Each structure stands twice: as structure tokens, then as C-alpha cells.
Amino acid sequence: METIVVRISGMKDEECVRTVANAIQDLPSIGHIEVSLEKGEASVEHGRFISPDDILRAIVDAGYEATC
């Protein structure tokens, strides 16, 4: 599995953290996820069947801005 760090803007509280984590976890081939409100980023372990763009799209679809 590969790990990427995604910068996320727009998270304001723990509810936002849960929303982002759930959006990522709903994708296939996702391993460990760590979302940090303080850092404004998420560390995502993913398999080869999903691309970083898929992860970014899931976060954007959840209502946040995301970049790798």
C-alpha cells in the first residue's frame, strides 16, 4: 500500500474530520486514515486500485478543498 498526505481546507471541527474520514473510507482499497484538524491534512494509506485523484475527488465531493 502507498501513503499520501492530502492538504484539506474548510474543516472547522471534529464533525468535519469525521465527514472527511467517512468520505475517504467509503472508497475501495483504503487502509489506515489519519485526519488532523490542527494540521489541516489527512494521511491516507491506499491500494493500487485507487488513485490520489480518486481520494481528492471524494474529499471535494464531501464539501472541502483538497490538494496533494
SULKA-V683868 format. One record per residue. N is the residue number from 1. PHI is phi in degrees with one decimal (* if undefined). PSI is psi in degrees with one decimal (NA if undefined). Layout:
[[N | PHI | PSI] [N | PHI | PSI]]
This chain:
[[1 | * | 147.7] [2 | -102.2 | 157.0] [3 | -123.4 | 131.6] [4 | -121.8 | 155.9] [5 | -113.3 | 124.9] [6 | -112.2 | 128.5] [7 | -84.9 | 133.5] [8 | -127.7 | 128.6] [9 | -114.8 | 149.1] [10 | 106.9 | -6.6] [11 | -78.4 | 132.3] [12 | -117.6 | -24.5] [13 | -155.5 | -177.0] [14 | -64.9 | -27.3] [15 | -63.0 | -40.1] [16 | -63.5 | -41.1] [17 | -60.1 | -45.0] [18 | -63.9 | -40.3] [19 | -62.1 | -45.5] [20 | -64.1 | -46.9] [21 | -60.6 | -42.1] [22 | -65.6 | -39.9] [23 | -62.4 | -41.2] [24 | -71.7 | -43.6] [25 | -63.8 | -25.7] [26 | -70.0 | -15.1] [27 | -76.8 | 152.9] [28 | -74.5 | 154.6] [29 | 64.5 | 36.2] [30 | -103.0 | 132.9] [31 | -98.8 | -121.3] [32 | -76.5 | 138.6] [33 | -127.0 | 135.4] [34 | -133.6 | 114.9] [35 | -107.7 | 126.3] [36 | -113.2 | 116.1] [37 | -66.6 | -41.2] [38 | -63.7 | -42.5] [39 | -86.1 | -17.7] [40 | 66.7 | 40.9] [41 | -150.3 | 165.8] [42 | -132.0 | 137.3] [43 | -102.5 | 124.2] [44 | -128.6 | 122.8] [45 | -94.0 | 126.3] [46 | -139.4 | 155.7] [47 | -83.9 | 178.6] [48 | -74.6 | -12.0] [49 | -87.4 | 3.3] [50 | -133.1 | 141.6] [51 | -102.3 | 161.0] [52 | -56.8 | -34.4] [53 | -62.4 | -36.2] [54 | -63.3 | -39.9] [55 | -67.3 | -45.1] [56 | -59.3 | -43.7] [57 | -61.8 | -40.2] [58 | -62.8 | -39.9] [59 | -68.7 | -43.8] [60 | -62.9 | -42.7] [61 | -62.6 | -25.5] [62 | -80.6 | -7.4] [63 | 108.3 | 15.0] [64 | -123.4 | 160.5] [65 | -92.8 | 139.1] [66 | -143.1 | 141.6] [67 | -142.6 | 154.1] [68 | -91.3 | NA]]
